[in-house]
Amino acid sequence: MIQEECGVIGAYDFDGQDVGIDLYHGLYTLQHRGQESCGIVTNDYVRLYSVKGLGLVNEVFNKDNLPTLKGKIGVGHVRYGAGEDEAIPPIQSRYCKGTMTLAMNGHIYNYEELRSELEQRGAIFQSTSHAEMVMNMIAVARTHSHSVEAAVLEVVKRLKGAYSIVVMSPKKLIAVRDPLGIRPLAVGKRGNRYFIASETAAFSVLHAETLFDVKPGELIKIDETGVNHFTENVGKIKPAHCVFEHVYFARPDSYLDGTNVYEARVGIGRELFKACPAKADIVFGVPSSGLHFALGYAYESGIPYGDGLVKNSYVGRTFIKSTDAVRYEAVHIKLAALRGAIEGKEVVMVDDSIVRGTTCANLVKLVKDGGAKKVHMRIASPPFLYRCKFGTDIPDRSQLLAARMTVEQMRDHIGADSLGFLPIEAFERVGLSPDCYCSACFTGKEPDENI
């Protein structure tokens, strides 16, 4: 099963107005986090309203089904990757305490152990979804807890992994973030309407003010009493935000735990030149995630910044395509060399990472076929050496190019004239301190999860 890297959003309106349209616009902003399916569930205290489907946000929602999303509370989800048997999130359930709807961006690596316990107690599962398992645990805990938030707090103490979860009960909207803070989650406000989202970029589109990031381990409850913070699990262990959010996943206009993604990427580009200088006629990034790294590289080097590749805007991101075959085809459909800019020139091409190497090799060939005399490949992250146990879609070491080859061998494998990676210590120089960020995929050193 391909692991998740998804986007979640929630809304609560204290004036009692419908939130469906805002959830739709928020999901549109989070589309980069998942392109396989999307869904919104709302409630009006009486019943649930749901629109879900396979495909992009603009393919699933339309002028006919959006008005059916009634209610002052709602949650939304965009999904990347799942088992074939899984229902499209957000997932819904009716149990002895009423209804529950859950949207989750995360991966629980003690899933098998927890699911087995539930099955031995008689639980029946319809899928292999980690979200369904978490929902089952909350439902069981709720039967002996005084509130749904107490049940959620009980459950998350047993979860090992990375997650940002939004739960909707008939009268409450609850959000919780894993104790390491690996997955991002923030709260925003417009008037008397509150939002919870994976990235602050969603708040900008909704004309909402960013209020705060949910702290690692914190639970937020929004109901008729207001916005309530539950911090009993906060600060017990050192946070370890995923550094790859800044390298790849997040939108450049987002702020993650107070750090602006755009500024971090430009800073990384500057550091990349200092560590791996090159003489060239033009520097350009691989659209879209490589562009701001290339801009920083150009600022620091003095090499003119330009366009070397043209992107087809109607093709999604290759990292989150589900098979190598699809990734291979997507590169050629997605990008074309801009011959007029690169022909006869030495170029620096900047990309965010090398995982399997297939995409990078195809890019180098594409640029050389477009007339470039030399291609100096620069990578805005250290070499990937280890699989991520927290669910980011990094494959086994046997498939990681850097785990099998030296830098020189990788250079020859992808066909570049030179190849350089960002040193891991450069992250700290752009404000991504190793004291706050997880870089286990580069170093193999996993964060301490013992509370």
Disulfide bonds with the S-S distance in Angstrom:
none
